[in-house]
Amino acid sequence: MVLGLLVFASSIVYENRPAFFVSASGLLYGAGYFFCAPAFDFRFLYWTVLASYLSTILLLRTKVPK
C-alpha cells in the first residue's frame, strides 16, 4: 500500500496518466478491503500488489521533463 501511495503521488507530479489510473485502481480496491475484509489474506490484495508494481514500471518509463 505504501508503494502504491508513493507511485500515486509521483504520477500526479510527473503527469503520468496510465500510472495514475492503475495506482488509483489498486489503492481503491485495497481500501475497500481495509475496513471489511473477512480475513487477513494475501489473496484479497493480489490486484493491489500487481497494480503497485505495474504503475511503478509505468512511472519509471516516463521521461522526466528538463
N, C-alpha and C positions, 0 to 999 in steps of 0.2 A: 504494500500500500504506500510505503514511503517513496519507493522508486516511482510509482505512478503519480504521486503528488509532485515530485520534482520534475518529471517529464511534462506533466500538465502545465506547471508554471513556466517551464522553459519554452514550451511550444507557443505559449501566449507571447512571450518576449520576442522569439525569433519568427513569429507569424507563420508557423508551420501548421497548416490546416489538417492534413492527414494525421499527424502525430497528436494534435489537439483532440480530434474526434475519437481516435482509438483509445487514448488515455482517459478521456471523459467517459467513454463507454465502460471501460474496465472499472473505473472508480465508482460510477453509479451502480454498476452491477454488484460490486463488493460492498457498497454502503448499505444496500438493501439487506444483505445477509448479516451485517454487523449487529443489527438490532433483533432479528427474528430467526436466526439460524437454529435448526433443531439440534445440531451438534457442531463441535469444532473439528471439522474435517476438511482436508485439502481439496476434496472432490467438489466442494461448493465454490471454490475460488480458482478453478482452472482458468477461466476466461480472464479473471483479474490479473493473474500472473502472466499469462500469454500476452495480454494487451500491454502490460508494462514493458515486457521485452520487445514486442513489436514496435511500440511507439518510441522506445529508446533507439532502435535501429533506424526508424524513420527520421528521428530528430538528428541523429549523427550524420545522416546522408545529406542534410541541409547545408547549403553553402552560407557561411556567415558573411553578412554584408560588411564591407570595409569602410 
